[in-house]
């Protein structure tokens, strides 16, 4: 019996275009990022653990066609819950591969100001250490990680940070951000391949091109806590 199924109505092929274009330029000083599924290829660790610990040898990321994994991986609920906990624990967070090109683009963005990350993880410490390891040339004081514990709370935090654009992989969060005046940029993943009215990028190189970084003059910035909140 296969433990895999594709959720009804979900496409396993990426959309044929970017769905929408940005309205106006993106100022990197008012930009922030989700981490899992955007900077960190977290679900690759989930897949690897599923193969190694539960014998799901045919499982790939392309099978993860919905954000709620219980709907698209036909495994017992307790197995999926255990895999999620393992994927997000300190040991396995440290092993998560970065998305190709993420470190290079983030280093470039750090020339404009502090990097801000808002994650739905409950605890930020392990993914914060992961980011510091990924970006060793960036002053740690210039990297802010805020864990909301709930993706529905992201828009309130982003307003406090004066963020205008946010790169996110969860489609429901993108809709909520848009409803609250924040422009989402959707980072393509198998679980968000439904039609969406948001700019979609498939790689960090595409994101870099979309941001048009060159026209905005980099600045020397103060990494003090007060300046991070001022955005």
C-alpha positions in Angstrom: 0.0 0.0 0.0 1.4 3.4 -1.0 1.7 6.0 1.7 1.6 8.8 -0.8 -1.2 10.6 -2.5 -1.6 13.9 -4.3 -4.2 16.2 -2.8 -7.3 16.7 -5.0 -7.0 19.7 -7.2 -3.3 20.3 -6.5 -0.9 20.5 -9.4 2.4 18.8 -9.3 3.8 21.1 -12.0 4.9 24.7 -11.4 2.7 27.4 -12.8 3.6 28.5 -16.3 4.1 32.2 -15.4 4.7 34.4 -12.4 0.9 35.1 -12.0 1.4 38.8 -11.2 3.9 41.6 -11.2 5.0 43.9 -8.4 3.5 47.3 -8.2 6.4 49.7 -8.0 10.0 49.1 -6.8 11.0 47.1 -3.7 13.1 49.0 -1.1 15.3 46.3 0.6 15.1 48.3 3.8 11.4 47.5 4.0 11.7 43.8 3.0 11.5 40.7 5.2 11.5 37.0 4.8 9.9 33.8 6.0 12.6 31.1 6.6 11.3 27.6 6.2 10.5 26.9 2.6 12.1 30.2 1.5 15.6 30.5 2.8 15.8 27.0 4.3 14.9 23.8 2.3 13.2 22.4 5.4 10.9 19.9 3.7 13.9 18.2 2.2 14.9 17.1 5.7 11.3 15.9 6.3 11.5 13.8 3.2 14.9 12.4 4.1 13.7 11.5 7.6 10.5 9.9 6.2 12.7 7.7 3.9 15.2 6.8 6.6 13.0 6.2 9.6 9.7 5.0 8.1 10.8 3.4 4.8 8.9 5.9 2.5 11.5 5.4 -0.2 9.3 6.9 -3.0 8.5 10.1 -1.1 9.8 13.3 -2.7 9.0 17.0 -2.1 6.8 16.9 -5.2 4.3 14.8 -3.2 3.9 17.6 -0.6 1.2 19.3 -2.5 -0.5 20.9 0.5 0.7 22.9 3.5 -1.1 20.5 5.9 1.0 17.4 5.4 -1.7 15.2 6.9 -3.8 15.8 3.8 -1.2 14.8 1.2 1.0 12.2 2.8 -1.1 9.1 3.5 0.7 8.1 6.7 -0.7 7.8 10.2 -1.1 11.1 11.9 1.3 10.1 14.7 4.0 9.4 12.1 3.6 12.8 10.4 3.6 14.5 13.7 6.8 12.8 14.7 8.4 13.7 11.4 7.5 17.3 11.8 8.9 17.4 15.4 12.1 15.8 14.3 12.5 18.1 11.3 12.2 21.2 13.5 14.3 20.0 16.4 17.7 21.5 17.1 19.6 18.6 15.7 17.9 18.4 12.4 17.4 22.2 12.0 21.2 22.4 11.9 21.2 20.0 9.0 18.7 21.8 6.8 20.2 22.7 3.4 19.8 26.3 2.3 17.9 27.2 -0.9 20.4 27.6 -3.8 21.5 31.2 -4.0 19.9 32.4 -0.8 23.1 33.2 1.1 24.5 35.2 -1.8 21.4 37.3 -2.3 21.0 37.9 1.5 24.6 39.0 1.7 23.9 41.5 -1.0 20.7 42.7 0.7 22.7 43.2 4.0 24.4 46.1 2.3 21.2 48.1 2.5 20.3 47.4 6.1 19.5 44.8 8.7 18.0 41.5 7.6 14.6 40.7 9.1 13.0 37.2 9.3 9.6 36.4 10.6 8.9 32.7 11.2 5.9 30.7 12.4 8.2 28.5 14.5 7.5 28.5 18.2 11.1 28.9 19.2 13.6 31.0 17.2 16.9 29.9 18.7 17.8 26.9 16.5 16.9 28.6 13.2 18.6 31.7 14.3 21.8 29.7 14.8 21.3 28.2 11.4 21.1 31.7 9.8 24.3 32.8 11.6 26.1 29.7 10.2 24.7 30.4 6.7 25.7 34.1 6.8 29.0 34.2 8.8 30.1 37.4 7.2 27.1 39.4 8.4 27.2 40.9 11.8 24.8 38.9 14.0 23.3 42.1 15.3 22.1 42.8 11.8 20.0 39.7 11.7 16.6 39.8 13.4 14.5 36.6 13.8 11.0 36.8 15.2 9.1 33.6 15.9 5.3 34.1 16.0 4.2 30.5 16.8 1.4 31.1 14.4 1.4 32.2 10.7 -1.8 34.2 11.3 0.2 36.6 13.5 2.8 37.5 10.9 1.1 40.5 9.5 0.9 42.3 12.9 4.6 41.8 13.5 5.5 43.0 9.9 3.5 46.2 10.4 5.5 46.8 13.6 8.7 46.4 11.6 7.5 48.7 8.9 7.8 45.9 6.3 6.2 46.6 2.9 7.2 43.4 1.1 7.4 39.8 2.5 8.7 36.7 0.8 6.6 33.7 1.9 5.8 30.1 0.8 2.4 29.6 2.5 -0.3 30.8 0.2 -2.9 31.4 3.0 -0.4 33.7 4.7 0.1 35.6 1.4 -3.6 36.3 1.2 -3.7 37.5 4.8 -0.7 39.8 4.2 -2.3 41.3 1.1 -5.6 41.9 3.0 -3.5 43.9 5.6 -1.6 46.1 3.1 1.6 44.1 2.8 2.7 42.9 -0.6 3.6 39.2 -0.6 6.1 37.6 -2.9 5.3 33.9 -3.2 8.3 31.6 -3.2 7.3 28.6 -5.3 6.9 25.2 -3.6 4.8 22.1 -4.4 2.3 23.1 -1.7 1.5 26.5 -3.1 1.0 25.8 -6.8 -2.6 26.8 -7.0 -3.5 30.0 -9.0 -2.5 33.1 -7.0 -2.6 36.8 -7.6 0.9 37.4 -6.3 4.3 37.7 -7.8 5.8 34.2 -7.8 9.5 33.4 -7.9 11.0 30.0 -8.5 14.6 30.7 -7.4 16.7 33.2 -5.5 18.2 34.4 -8.7 14.7 35.3 -9.9 14.0 37.0 -6.6 17.2 39.0 -7.0 16.1 40.1 -10.5 12.6 40.9 -9.3 14.0 43.2 -6.5 16.1 45.3 -8.9 18.7 45.9 -6.1 21.0 48.2 -8.0 19.0 51.4 -8.2 18.8 51.8 -4.5 21.9 53.2 -2.9 23.3 51.0 -0.1 23.8 52.7 3.3 26.0 52.2 6.3 23.5 51.2 9.1 23.3 51.1 12.8 22.5 47.5 14.1 21.3 48.6 17.5 17.9 47.2 18.7 16.2 50.6 18.3 17.3 50.9 14.6 16.1 47.4 13.8 12.6 48.2 15.0 12.6 51.5 13.1 13.2 49.8 9.8 
